[in-house]
Amino acid sequence: MSRPNPQNKFDNSRWRTLLALPAAFALTLAIPLLVMIAVLPLPVVLPAFSIWSLAAAAVAVLFALTRHAPRPRATVNAWDLAGAFTLIGCAAGILGEVEHMVDYVFSLSSRSQTNE
């Protein structure tokens, strides 16, 4: 009969950490996108989501710059999240048409000037 190896022991905290980060990242993307779909006109959703995603990337970069703790290379860190947010923001910006956003913003500003 062999004894169990302590290095192969199932560690719940490690698995919770590995599953929590992708779930938090997915919710950080899905919740604002669903809110934007519900609130904004559809042609404006992708450019607005692009701006939001690039702002989230900037926040992740600021977090990564302030955190000086050494991390193992095998784990996902704040720099990886900043890169993912940037990639998603650029993709949404490429797929969305900026003209719709410009028309939407200028229509809002012309409405506010006519009310005065």
Rosetta blueprint (number, residue, H / E / L):
1 M L
2 S L
3 R L
4 P L
5 N L
6 P H
7 Q H
8 N H
9 K L
10 F L
11 D L
12 N H
13 S H
14 R H
15 W H
16 R H
17 T H
18 L H
19 L H
20 A H
21 L H
22 P H
23 A H
24 A H
25 F H
26 A H
27 L H
28 T H
29 L H
30 A H
31 I H
32 P H
33 L H
34 L H
35 V H
36 M H
37 I H
38 A H
39 V H
40 L L
41 P L
42 L H
43 P H
44 V H
45 V H
46 L H
47 P H
48 A H
49 F H
50 S H
51 I H
52 W H
53 S H
54 L H
55 A H
56 A H
57 A H
58 A H
59 V H
60 A H
61 V H
62 L H
63 F H
64 A H
65 L H
66 T H
67 R L
68 H L
69 A L
70 P L
71 R L
72 P L
73 R L
74 A L
75 T L
76 V L
77 N L
78 A H
79 W H
80 D H
81 L H
82 A H
83 G H
84 A H
85 F H
86 T H
87 L H
88 I H
89 G H
90 C H
91 A H
92 A H
93 G H
94 I H
95 L H
96 G L
97 E L
98 V H
99 E H
100 H H
101 M H
102 V H
103 D H
104 Y H
105 V H
106 F H
107 S H
108 L H
109 S H
110 S H
111 R H
112 S H
113 Q H
114 T H
115 N L
116 E L
